[in-house]
């Protein structure tokens, strides 16, 4: 059974720009976001996204002092949902999540998983599209990703 994920705003925005938002529901059983993430996305949300608030508002407020509201709420929510993976692209948020021993992936990890599960035929054209957005990705990372999926 696919994992449960808590998705940050950047992943929703990128996948929406690529017209690939549906990959989330194909790859994962439940996709959680918070109100802060929904507001940051700023568009009508698909009905398969589950909006849930973190119960530990003190932790969320503390994290908001060093991270964006979306990242802070996503990390705080991870403590309420067992066996989840949090999707974060922001480097500082990823470092904090790692320090808290959370399971993490990023938007590119979602694309790799979709390719590995057969929901994407070729990843290279999608990565070219990613490069046309404001999503920063180093050339060596692209090569590493393509090698991982055999392209």
N, CA, C and O of each residue as an XYZ file, in Angstrom:
604
protein
N       0.850     -1.185      0.000
C       0.000      0.000      0.000
C       0.890      1.242      0.000
O       1.862      1.303      0.753
N       0.575      2.217     -0.822
C       1.386      3.437     -0.844
C       1.382      4.145      0.504
O       0.481      3.969      1.325
N       2.410      4.943      0.701
C       2.558      5.663      1.955
C       1.580      6.822      2.071
O       0.938      7.230      1.104
N       1.494      7.332      3.287
C       0.777      8.571      3.551
C       1.791      9.692      3.422
O       2.923      9.555      3.884
N       1.406     10.795      2.804
C       2.326     11.921      2.727
C       1.673     13.185      3.244
O       0.454     13.353      3.213
N       2.530     14.059      3.718
C       2.153     15.418      4.080
C       2.889     16.294      3.089
O       4.119     16.313      3.054
N       2.143     17.003      2.299
C       2.704     17.711      1.158
C       2.796     19.207      1.433
O       1.817     19.822      1.854
N       3.958     19.789      1.201
C       4.137     21.225      1.345
C       3.685     21.938      0.068
O       3.475     21.317     -0.974
N       3.545     23.239      0.183
C       3.045     24.070     -0.910
C       3.884     23.970     -2.171
O       3.333     23.892     -3.269
N       5.202     23.971     -2.039
C       6.069     24.000     -3.230
C       5.814     22.809     -4.145
O       5.841     22.950     -5.367
N       5.570     21.654     -3.571
C       5.289     20.458     -4.369
C       3.969     20.614     -5.117
O       3.882     20.298     -6.304
N       2.948     21.099     -4.426
C       1.648     21.312     -5.078
C       1.780     22.291     -6.239
O       1.243     22.061     -7.323
N       2.502     23.388     -6.002
C       2.664     24.412     -7.039
C       3.419     23.850     -8.239
O       3.003     24.043     -9.381
N       4.526     23.156     -7.984
C       5.317     22.615     -9.091
C       4.520     21.584     -9.890
O       4.458     21.669    -11.116
N       3.920     20.627     -9.217
C       3.160     19.602     -9.934
C       1.983     20.211    -10.691
O       1.633     19.743    -11.774
N       1.376     21.243    -10.130
C       0.288     21.931    -10.822
C       0.802     22.614    -12.090
O       0.161     22.542    -13.138
N       1.956     23.277    -11.995
C       2.556     23.924    -13.176
C       2.861     22.909    -14.272
O       2.750     23.214    -15.459
N       3.241     21.711    -13.871
C       3.569     20.645    -14.822
C       2.327     19.882    -15.290
O       2.417     18.984    -16.127
N       1.172     20.250    -14.738
C      -0.079     19.533    -15.008
C       0.036     18.058    -14.589
O      -0.464     17.164    -15.271
N       0.708     17.832    -13.453
C       0.955     16.472    -12.953
C       0.498     16.305    -11.499
O       0.974     15.407    -10.804
N      -0.401     17.144    -11.045
C      -0.847     17.072     -9.655
C      -1.455     15.707     -9.322
O      -1.372     15.243     -8.184
N      -2.062     15.074    -10.319
C      -2.686     13.768    -10.100
C      -1.687     12.669     -9.738
O      -2.083     11.614     -9.243
N      -0.391     12.907     -9.980
C       0.614     11.902     -9.599
C       0.585     11.628     -8.101
O       0.872     10.514     -7.664
N       0.238     12.643     -7.318
C       0.183     12.444     -5.869
C      -0.821     11.356     -5.506
O      -0.505     10.446     -4.741
N      -2.029     11.451     -6.055
C      -3.053     10.456     -5.695
C      -2.772      9.090     -6.309
O      -3.257      8.074     -5.811
N      -1.992      9.059     -7.389
C      -1.622      7.774     -7.981
C      -0.551      7.058     -7.156
O      -0.550      5.831     -7.059
N       0.349      7.824     -6.573
C       1.500      7.247     -5.855
C       1.266      7.037     -4.361
O       1.962      6.238     -3.735
N       0.301      7.740     -3.784
C       0.120      7.702     -2.330
C      -1.340      7.459     -1.970
O      -2.249      7.868     -2.693
N      -1.549      6.790     -0.848
C      -2.912      6.456     -0.425
C      -3.654      7.664      0.139
O      -4.842      7.841     -0.134
N      -2.974      8.489      0.916
C      -3.589      9.688      1.499
C      -2.596     10.832      1.435
O      -1.420     10.668      1.761
N      -3.075     11.988      1.015
C      -2.229     13.176      0.890
C      -2.805     14.244      1.804
O      -3.918     14.728      1.597
N      -2.028     14.603      2.818
C      -2.454     15.590      3.799
C      -1.782     16.929      3.530
O      -0.626     16.998      3.113
N      -2.543     17.990      3.782
C      -1.996     19.342      3.786
C      -2.638     20.077      4.960
O      -3.587     19.584      5.569
N      -2.113     21.254      5.268
C      -2.698     22.084      6.314
C      -3.381     23.288      5.666
O      -3.249     23.523      4.465
N      -4.104     24.036      6.477
C      -4.747     25.258      5.989
C      -3.707     26.225      5.441
O      -3.934     26.869      4.417
N      -2.567     26.329      6.119
C      -1.501     27.232      5.663
C      -1.013     26.832      4.272
O      -0.755     27.691      3.429
N      -0.891     25.546      4.041
C      -0.442     25.047      2.737
C      -1.513     25.309      1.680
O      -1.200     25.714      0.561
N      -2.767     25.079      2.036
C      -3.876     25.352      1.109
C      -3.894     26.825      0.717
O      -4.073     27.158     -0.455
N      -3.709     27.706      1.698
C      -3.687     29.146      1.416
C      -2.499     29.507      0.537
O      -2.625     30.337     -0.362
N      -1.358     28.897      0.786
C      -0.167     29.163     -0.015
C      -0.315     28.696     -1.453
O       0.241     29.302     -2.369
N      -1.064     27.620     -1.650
C      -1.308     27.104     -3.002
C      -2.169     28.091     -3.777
O      -1.910     28.360     -4.950
N      -3.183     28.626     -3.129
C      -3.962     29.709     -3.706
C      -4.916     29.350     -4.830
O      -5.438     30.244     -5.495
N      -5.155     28.077     -5.058
C      -6.089     27.644     -6.105
C      -7.094     26.680     -5.496
O      -6.947     26.243     -4.355
N      -8.107     26.359     -6.268
C      -9.062     25.347     -5.829
C      -8.327     24.016     -5.681
O      -7.577     23.597     -6.563
N      -8.559     23.375     -4.562
C      -7.862     22.121     -4.253
C      -8.647     20.917     -4.759
O      -9.877     20.917     -4.729
N      -7.938     19.894     -5.223
C      -8.630     18.649     -5.572
C      -9.279     18.066     -4.317
O      -8.756     18.231     -3.215
N     -10.404     17.392     -4.480
C     -11.120     16.863     -3.317
C     -10.412     15.699     -2.636
O     -10.814     15.296     -1.545
N      -9.369     15.151     -3.251
C      -8.645     14.041     -2.630
C      -7.556     14.504     -1.661
O      -6.944     13.679     -0.983
N      -7.309     15.812     -1.589
C      -6.375     16.332     -0.582
C      -7.110     16.422      0.755
O      -8.244     16.897      0.816
N      -6.463     15.968      1.813
C      -7.066     15.985      3.149
C      -6.451     17.140      3.932
O      -5.240     17.178      4.147
N      -7.291     18.078      4.356
C      -6.800     19.219      5.137
C      -6.915     18.867      6.614
O      -7.988     18.516      7.105
N      -5.797     18.967      7.303
C      -5.743     18.628      8.728
C      -4.797     19.611      9.412
O      -3.753     19.970      8.867
N      -5.172     20.032     10.595
C      -4.330     20.949     11.359
C      -3.451     20.173     12.339
O      -3.862     19.146     12.880
N      -2.254     20.672     12.554
C      -1.348     20.063     13.532
C      -1.894     20.304     14.932
O      -2.330     21.410     15.250
N      -1.870     19.277     15.765
C      -2.360     19.444     17.134
C      -1.369     20.215     17.997
O      -1.769     20.894     18.943
N      -0.080     20.118     17.681
C       0.938     20.806     18.471
C       1.194     22.195     17.882
O       2.146     22.410     17.133
N       0.315     23.124     18.246
C       0.438     24.485     17.730
C       1.677     25.200     18.281
O       2.219     26.091     17.627
N       2.122     24.816     19.470
C       3.333     25.424     20.035
C       4.544     25.084     19.167
O       5.365     25.953     18.874
N       4.653     23.825     18.758
C       5.747     23.422     17.871
C       5.648     24.167     16.548
O       6.648     24.666     16.032
N       4.443     24.240     16.006
C       4.257     24.928     14.731
C       4.680     26.392     14.840
O       5.347     26.913     13.945
N       4.299     27.056     15.926
C       4.679     28.464     16.111
C       6.193     28.613     16.235
O       6.771     29.551     15.685
N       6.829     27.705     16.946
C       8.291     27.743     17.078
C       8.950     27.580     15.717
O       9.872     28.322     15.378
N       8.481     26.613     14.938
C       9.050     26.384     13.609
C       8.807     27.566     12.673
O       9.624     27.842     11.794
N       7.687     28.265     12.858
C       7.359     29.412     12.011
C       8.370     30.546     12.194
O       8.504     31.405     11.322
N       9.072     30.551     13.312
C      10.087     31.585     13.532
C      11.304     31.389     12.630
O      12.055     32.335     12.393
N      11.506     30.166     12.126
C      12.681     29.907     11.285
C      12.338     29.381      9.893
O      13.199     29.324      9.016
N      11.079     28.996      9.696
C      10.637     28.465      8.401
C       9.392     29.212      7.944
O       8.804     29.986      8.700
N       9.005     28.973      6.713
C       7.741     29.503      6.224
C       6.574     28.816      6.918
O       6.732     27.743      7.501
N       5.403     29.440      6.851
C       4.214     28.902      7.520
C       3.854     27.505      7.013
O       3.475     26.636      7.798
N       3.971     27.291      5.708
C       3.632     25.985      5.139
C       4.562     24.890      5.621
O       4.113     23.832      6.061
N       5.862     25.147      5.537
C       6.844     24.146      5.989
C       6.679     23.851      7.477
O       6.726     22.696      7.900
N       6.484     24.914      8.269
C       6.320     24.735      9.715
C       5.094     23.882     10.025
O       5.150     22.989     10.870
N       3.992     24.160      9.341
C       2.768     23.392      9.606
C       2.903     21.947      9.123
O       2.392     21.031      9.765
N       3.583     21.740      8.001
C       3.783     20.376      7.486
C       4.612     19.553      8.466
O       4.262     18.415      8.776
N       5.702     20.124      8.949
C       6.559     19.403      9.898
C       5.800     19.118     11.189
O       5.880     18.010     11.720
N       5.066     20.103     11.700
C       4.302     19.894     12.937
C       3.252     18.797     12.752
O       3.019     18.003     13.664
N       2.623     18.749     11.587
C       1.588     17.747     11.328
C       2.150     16.323     11.287
O       1.420     15.367     11.548
N       3.422     16.173     10.966
C       3.999     14.823     10.881
C       3.891     14.063     12.201
O       3.851     12.832     12.210
N       3.845     14.784     13.304
C       3.780     14.131     14.613
C       2.374     13.625     14.947
O       2.193     12.899     15.925
N       1.377     14.005     14.138
C      -0.009     13.575     14.361
C      -0.411     12.382     13.500
O      -1.407     11.719     13.787
N       0.349     12.108     12.455
C      -0.031     11.076     11.489
C       1.077     10.025     11.442
O       2.177     10.314     10.971
N       0.804      8.812     11.921
C       1.845      7.778     11.927
C       2.244      7.337     10.518
O       1.454      7.415      9.577
N       3.472      6.879     10.401
C       3.990      6.287      9.156
C       3.814      7.182      7.940
O       3.305      6.750      6.906
N       4.236      8.420      8.072
C       4.101      9.351      6.956
C       5.455      9.727      6.384
O       6.503      9.470      6.977
N       5.399     10.339      5.220
C       6.565     10.955      4.591
C       6.182     12.407      4.360
O       5.102     12.689      3.841
N       7.055     13.330      4.739
C       6.769     14.748      4.515
C       7.512     15.199      3.260
O       8.692     14.898      3.077
N       6.803     15.924      2.404
C       7.363     16.395      1.136
C       7.804     17.838      1.326
O       6.977     18.737      1.477
N       9.120     18.052      1.317
C       9.698     19.384      1.516
C      10.766     19.630      0.460
O      11.580     18.751      0.178
N      10.764     20.821     -0.121
C      11.796     21.191     -1.086
C      12.782     22.199     -0.513
O      13.929     22.262     -0.954
N      12.351     22.982      0.457
C      13.198     24.008      1.057
C      14.339     23.351      1.845
O      14.103     22.487      2.689
N      15.568     23.769      1.560
C      16.747     23.145      2.171
C      16.741     23.255      3.693
O      17.030     22.277      4.383
N      16.417     24.428      4.221
C      16.394     24.602      5.673
C      15.323     23.704      6.306
O      15.563     23.089      7.345
N      14.161     23.630      5.687
C      13.080     22.777      6.202
C      13.500     21.309      6.178
O      13.201     20.559      7.107
N      14.193     20.901      5.116
C      14.661     19.512      5.015
C      15.672     19.199      6.118
O      15.633     18.120      6.711
N      16.575     20.138      6.392
C      17.570     19.925      7.456
C      16.893     19.775      8.811
O      17.263     18.910      9.605
N      15.902     20.617      9.073
C      15.180     20.523     10.345
C      14.425     19.202     10.425
O      14.446     18.538     11.461
N      13.764     18.820      9.347
C      13.029     17.549      9.324
C      13.975     16.372      9.570
O      13.642     15.451     10.316
N      15.149     16.405      8.944
C      16.137     15.336      9.173
C      16.581     15.306     10.626
O      16.744     14.234     11.209
N      16.780     16.494     11.217
C      17.221     16.548     12.614
C      16.156     15.992     13.560
O      16.469     15.559     14.669
N      14.902     16.005     13.119
C      13.797     15.450     13.904
C      13.516     13.983     13.539
O      12.529     13.398     13.985
N      14.404     13.403     12.718
C      14.288     12.006     12.272
C      12.991     11.714     11.515
O      12.414     10.634     11.643
N      12.545     12.688     10.730
C      11.346     12.497      9.918
C      11.728     11.885      8.578
O      12.835     12.097      8.084
N      10.810     11.129      7.996
C      11.023     10.601      6.646
C      10.638     11.713      5.678
O       9.539     12.264      5.752
N      11.560     12.038      4.765
C      11.282     13.135      3.844
C      11.534     12.722      2.401
O      12.290     11.794      2.109
N      10.879     13.439      1.528
C      11.148     13.399      0.103
C      10.905     14.815     -0.398
O      10.556     15.708      0.374
N      11.093     15.007     -1.686
C      10.832     16.305     -2.282
C      10.006     16.135     -3.540
O       9.614     15.023     -3.894
N       9.748     17.231     -4.205
C       8.967     17.182     -5.446
C       9.617     16.264     -6.468
O       8.932     15.510     -7.159
N      10.940     16.330     -6.563
C      11.641     15.474     -7.522
C      11.540     14.007     -7.116
O      11.471     13.128     -7.975
N      11.529     13.745     -5.827
C      11.334     12.382     -5.336
C       9.964     11.837     -5.716
O       9.819     10.646     -5.993
N       8.970     12.699     -5.728
C       7.622     12.301     -6.164
C       7.665     11.897     -7.636
O       7.083     10.886     -8.028
N       8.365     12.703     -8.452
C       8.470     12.392     -9.882
C       9.210     11.070    -10.104
O       8.812     10.272    -10.953
N      10.276     10.840     -9.351
C      11.021      9.577     -9.459
C      10.111      8.406     -9.087
O      10.073      7.399     -9.794
N       9.389      8.536     -7.991
C       8.484      7.460     -7.559
C       7.425      7.190     -8.633
O       7.112      6.035     -8.923
N       6.879      8.252     -9.220
C       5.865      8.092    -10.271
C       6.442      7.363    -11.481
O       5.765      6.533    -12.087
N       7.677      7.666    -11.830
C       8.349      6.977    -12.941
C       8.562      5.501    -12.589
O       8.275      4.616    -13.395
N       9.065      5.248    -11.386
C       9.335      3.871    -10.961
C       8.063      3.030    -10.872
O       8.107      1.814    -11.063
N       6.947      3.667    -10.586
C       5.676      2.942    -10.487
C       4.934      2.880    -11.823
O       3.837      2.328    -11.903
N       5.535      3.447    -12.869
C       4.946      3.350    -14.197
C       3.911      4.403    -14.542
O       3.207      4.266    -15.543
N       3.801      5.450    -13.738
C       2.834      6.510    -14.017
C       3.395      7.585    -14.942
O       2.652      8.418    -15.460
N       4.714      7.560    -15.145
C       5.394      8.457    -16.082
C       6.209      7.568    -17.008
O       6.953      6.700    -16.552
N       6.066      7.788    -18.298
C       6.826      6.977    -19.254
C       8.277      7.440    -19.336
O       9.198      6.631    -19.216
N       8.479      8.737    -19.539
C       9.830      9.314    -19.635
C       9.916     10.485    -18.668
O       9.076     11.384    -18.692
N      10.936     10.470    -17.818
C      11.108     11.532    -16.836
C      11.881     12.722    -17.400
O      11.654     13.855    -16.975
N      12.785     12.488    -18.344
C      13.640     13.583    -18.835
C      12.853     14.771    -19.388
O      13.223     15.905    -19.083
N      11.787     14.587    -20.186
C      11.057     15.765    -20.658
C      10.366     16.529    -19.525
O      10.203     17.747    -19.594
N       9.968     15.805    -18.496
C       9.336     16.469    -17.352
C      10.370     17.288    -16.586
O      10.075     18.395    -16.135
N      11.584     16.748    -16.435
C      12.644     17.512    -15.768
C      13.016     18.750    -16.576
O      13.371     19.780    -16.002
N      12.939     18.658    -17.900
C      13.163     19.843    -18.738
C      12.088     20.888    -18.461
O      12.383     22.082    -18.409
N      10.850     20.450    -18.285
C       9.768     21.373    -17.935
C      10.023     22.003    -16.567
O       9.785     23.195    -16.375
N      10.505     21.203    -15.622
C      10.811     21.714    -14.282
C      11.816     22.854    -14.389
O      11.683     23.869    -13.706
N      12.813     22.689    -15.240
C      13.843     23.713    -15.401
C      13.280     25.009    -15.983
O      13.890     26.068    -15.832
N      12.133     24.939    -16.640
C      11.510     26.139    -17.200
C      10.701     26.902    -16.153
O      10.229     28.008    -16.417
N      10.543     26.322    -14.976
C       9.828     26.989    -13.885
C      10.864     27.682    -13.002
O      12.055     27.685    -13.313
N      10.398     28.268    -11.900
C      11.332     28.902    -10.959
C      11.896     27.908     -9.944
O      12.534     28.315     -8.973
N      11.670     26.626    -10.155
C      12.199     25.572     -9.286
C      13.669     25.371     -9.633
O      14.004     25.050    -10.773
N      14.537     25.557     -8.656
C      15.980     25.440     -8.906
C      16.423     23.987     -8.757
O      16.126     23.314     -7.769
N      17.146     23.532     -9.782
C      17.659     22.158     -9.759
C      19.006     22.135    -10.477
O      19.115     22.563    -11.627
N      20.016     21.638     -9.797
C      21.369     21.597    -10.360
C      21.467     20.507    -11.424
O      20.787     19.483    -11.349
N      22.312     20.742    -12.399
C      22.496     19.801    -13.511
C      22.960     18.425    -13.021
O      22.525     17.401    -13.547
N      23.842     18.399    -12.013
C      24.313     17.108    -11.500
C      23.184     16.324    -10.822
O      23.192     15.093    -10.835
N      22.232     17.017    -10.242
C      21.071     16.353     -9.634
C      20.204     15.733    -10.731
O      19.708     14.616    -10.583
N      20.029     16.460    -11.822
C      19.253     15.930    -12.952
C      19.900     14.652    -13.474
O      19.218     13.654    -13.709
N      21.215     14.687    -13.654
C      21.922     13.489    -14.142
C      21.747     12.314    -13.176
O      21.522     11.179    -13.596
N      21.854     12.605    -11.888
C      21.714     11.561    -10.867
C      20.297     10.965    -10.888
O      20.129      9.749    -10.790
N      19.294     11.820    -11.015
C      17.902     11.355    -11.058
C      17.674     10.482    -12.285
O      17.083      9.406    -12.190
N      18.144     10.952    -13.434
C      17.946     10.188    -14.670
C      18.666      8.841    -14.614
O      18.160      7.844    -15.128
N      19.838      8.812    -13.993
C      20.558      7.541    -13.831
C      19.772      6.597    -12.917
O      19.714      5.391    -13.158
N      19.173      7.157    -11.875
C      18.385      6.355    -10.936
C      17.227      5.646    -11.629
O      16.902      4.504    -11.306
N      16.602      6.346    -12.597
C      15.434      5.758    -13.277
C      15.793      5.117    -14.613
O      14.910      4.696    -15.361
N      17.089      5.042    -14.910
C      17.539      4.362    -16.117
C      17.308      5.118    -17.410
O      17.057      4.515    -18.453
N      17.392      6.427    -17.343
C      17.250      7.242    -18.566
C      18.558      7.942    -18.878
O      18.646      8.674    -19.864
